[in-house]
Amino acid sequence: MSWIKFLGTAGARFVVIKQVRASGGIWLNLDDTNVLIDPGPGALVRCISSKPKLDPMSLDAIILTHRHLDHCNDINIMIEAMTNGGFKQRGTIFTPRDAVEKDPVILEYVRKNVEKIRFLQEKECYTIGNISFSTPVKHVHGVETYGLNIYGKNISISLISDTQYFDNLESYYTGDILIINVVRLTDKPGVEHLTLKDAEKIFSINRPKLGILTHFGMTMLRAKPWEMAEKLSSKLGIKIIAAGDGMKINIDKYRRDKIKNNF
């Protein structure tokens, strides 16, 4: 079985620093390929405390969508864990370039422990084991940020990472499973994050087989995101759920008989 496990669903600084929700990122197991996306604070602890445990030594890659701490805080310890403390050079890191340049979040001494570091760029495609992914467009988020379109056998999974809504954002992320980081319940000037209304618009246009809300800020948590997801499902006629810490999604349920072109 292929699956997605949410090691954390916290978004925005106060939910993270108070650990109202966990912030460990997303573990993807797809077609015998293991990828950790955005290992925020507590990622290693969440891996070890998962039932069954998630072994970092089984990771094929770690992807950072951007360098903010709620997405990258545990990147260095996860590299240490993935490479058996640096004694086994293995794995690939995919990251925006600014994460290793001035004021790097990926420390220089751990970089030598991985087989490769690949820098993400707009409209590029990458391969990890038996899967591939693309970064179709640069997001509007203050630092270099990308969402992901991930392709396995007869399945596509899109992740819209942190961004302000911009024209035609939804056209870049048309996966069978569509995960959206929804930090805000309503818009706030100067805050470059998606709102519940933005998510509704994206789901209504793209109509994925499964829509998932995650990465919640305080306004979303106070509004009870599981109730918001249920209301959206009823309104749009699409299966939409709110992710919870530790939630595991069976990907195989959403595979197609045939898949459209990946890129």
Secondary structure, DSSP 8 states (H G I E B T S, - for coil): --EEEEEE-B-SHHHHHTTSS-EEEEEEEETTEEEEE---TTHHHHHHHSSS---GGG-SEEE-S--SHHHHTTHHHHHHHHTTTTTS---EEEE-GGGSSSS-SS-HHHHTTSSEEEE--TTEEEEETTEEEEE-SB-SSSS--B-EEEEETTEEEEEE-S----TTGGGG---SEEEEE--BSS--TT--S-BHHHHHHHHHHH--SEEEEE-B-HHHHHT-HHHHHHHHHHHHTS-EEE--TT-EEEGGGG--SS-----
